[in-house]
C-alpha cells in the first residue's frame, strides 16, 4: 500500500433517515472545495444511493462494479461542482445493501489503489444502525451526527451515539442541527441531546452549527443543483459554508487515525474479525 499524507476522514450520519444528511454532505463538500480543499464524497449508502441524484449526475458505473473487480475507484469517480470528487454508491441493488463486513472492507480497500490526492474524504452513510453504517462510521476519524426537530430524530441519534460509545468506545461527536427555524432553535435542539448524553453516556458532543429551513434548499433539490451553487446567498447556503469553515479549522490528527490508510485498515480489521467469528 502506498504511503498517503494525512487526510481528514469524516462520517456524516444520523441514525434516522429524512433529516437531510446527504444534502448536507454534498453542500459541505462543495463548500470545502470552494475553499481550495481537495474533497471526495463517498456515497456509502450501498442500497439506496442518492448523492448523484442531488448533483444531477447519471453514473454509468458505481461501487458494485468496484466490488466485482470490473472497475477501480478511479474508473467510477465523477467530478462535481468546484472539483468535488464523487464516488457513487449503488441504488436498487439488494445485494449491495446486504454486504458482509468483509465485502465492506473490500470496497474501502480500493482506496489504497486510488490515485487521487485528497485533503478531505466525506463518507455519507446510510440511515439506520446496520453493520454497514456502524462499520463505515467507526472507521472514520471524525463523526458528524445530523439531527432535526423531531422526537424520532433525537431518540435515534441518541441510540446511535450510545451504540458507538458503549460497544466501540467512541466518545467524541460533532452535531449539526438541520431544518430549524433559527440558530436559537438549533442550539436548543443540541442542548436537548446533550442533556440526555451527559446524563447517561461518557461522551463529548460539539455543536458545529444550525442549517435553517429554507425554501431555496427545496428549489435546489428540484433543480438537482446544490444550494451553495444554485443559491449561494441563501440562508441555508451561508449556514453550510459557515459549518465548512469550522470543519476546515478542526485540528488535523497526526497519528494513524489521520490517514486514509487507517480508514482502510480499520475496515479490513472488522472484516477479519467477522471472518474469524
Helices and strands as residue ranges (DSSP letters): E 8-13, H 21-34, E 39-44, H 51-54, H 63-67, H 73-76, E 78-79, G 81-83, E 85-87, H 94-97, H 101-109, G 110-113, E 120-125, H 131-139, E 142-148, H 151-168, E 172-180, H 183-200, E 204-212, H 215-223, H 227-230, H 235-248, G 256-258, H 260-276
